[in-house]
């Protein structure tokens, strides 16, 4: 009898501490306890900003800066992917798909859900207050409204002193 296809779980990753925490929490709760046969197929997705969006300006001089910005964004993406892979390996989770997709994280993650027919999307929360969230926009907030799957927002607990 053929075993059933595992449901895809997409985890959004970036260079933030919140993202690392969300990945580690997810591994500890969904993959480590059943390492022999995890219930999900793990897909890590990093949204790499476009050079023009990272620079945030146009006009004289912008074209000269873009190749340097692109190189820096590629280095950052490589670091994010390597750190995530190392975390997975340290938890003995080896069956991992990693994707780096250029674009706005909100769109990239929602599109990854559609592409992989994910049943769960996991994102870290920066814990912005209402004003910052309204101004900056929250990837987790956007995804919770637009992704066509269950969205799990993992927030790192504050350490009480």
N, C-alpha and C positions, 0 to 999 in steps of 0.2 A: 504494500500500500504506500503510495507516494505521500510524503509529508506536505502539509499545507504550506503555502507561501507565507513568509513572515510579513507582517504589516510594516511598512516603512515609517520610521521616526526621523524627522528632520530636526537637527539642532543648529541654530544660528550661532556662528562663532565670530568673535572679533578680538581685538587686542585688550579688551577691558577685563578687569578683575571679576566683574559681574558675569561676563560670558564664561570665563574659566570655572567659576563657581557653579554656574548652571550646568555646564558639561559634566563636571565632577559629580554633582548631585544626581544627575540623570544616570550616569554610569553606576554609581553606588546603589541606586534604588531599582534600576531596571535591568542592568547587565551583569553586575558582579554576583548578585545572589543566585543567578541561574546561568553562570558562565558556560556550562556545557551546552545549553540550548536557550539562548536569550529569546525573549518573545518578539523582539523587533529587529528589523534590518536598520542599522544605524547609518544615517547620512548626515555628514557635517557640511554646512554651507557657509562660506565666507563671502560677503558682499564687498568687492573692491570698488571704492569710489572711482569715478572717471577723473582723469587729471583736471579737466576743466571745472568740475564741481569742487574739487579739492582746492584749486587755486582761488576760485571765487571772483575772478575779475577777468575782464577782456580788455583789448586795446593794445597800445604799443608796449612791447616787452613780454606780453603774455605768451606768445608763441615760443620765445626763447626759453621760458621757464618750464613749459609743459614736459619736455623730455626728462628733465631732472625730477619733476613731480611724479611722472610715470614710473621712473626707476625706483623712487622711494616707496611708492604704493606697492610695487611688485615685491620689494624687500619686506615690507610690513606684512603682506599677504603670506609670503613664505614663512615668516616668523610665526604668524598666527596658526598656520597649518601644521608646522613642525611641533609647536607647543601642544596643540590638540592631539596630534598623533602620539606624542610622548605620554600624554596623560592617559590615553586609551591603552597604550602598551603597558603602562605601569599598573593598570587595573586588569591586565590580561584580556583586553577586548581587542581582537585583531581583525575581525571582519567588519571593516569600516570603509565607507565610500566618502571621499572628500572632494568637494567641488569649490572652485573659486570662480565667482561670476561677477562681471563688472556691472555696476549699477547701484541704485539706491537700495539700501538694505530692506526697506519695506516691500518694495516690488520684487526684489530678488527672492526673498523668503517665501512670499505668497506664490510666486511662480514655481519655486522648487516644490512646494506642497502639491501643486497641480501636476507638475512633470512626473513626480514619483508616486502620486496618488497616496500621499502620506496620511496616516490616521492621526498622528500627533505632531505638532510643531512645538519645539521647546526654545524659549528665548530667555535671556537674563534680563533682569530689571535693574535700571540705574537708580530707581527710587526717586525720580525727580518729583518735585512738588508741582502743584497745579499750574503755577505761572510758567515755570520752565517747560513743562510738558506742552502747554498751549503755544509757547513761542517756538520751541525746538521741534515739537512733534515727537512722539514716542514710537519707536519701532514696535515695541511690545503692544502698545495700545492699538496701533494701526492693524497689526497682524491679528489681534484678538477680534477685530471687527470684519476683516476682509479675507482671512485664510479660510478655506473650505475644509476645516478639520478642527479637532480639539486643539486648543492652544494652551500650553502650560507655561506660565510666567514664573520663573524661579528667582526669588529675591533673597539675597544673602542677608542673614539676620544681623542686626546691629549688635555689636559687642558692648555690653554694659560695663562701665568702669566703676 
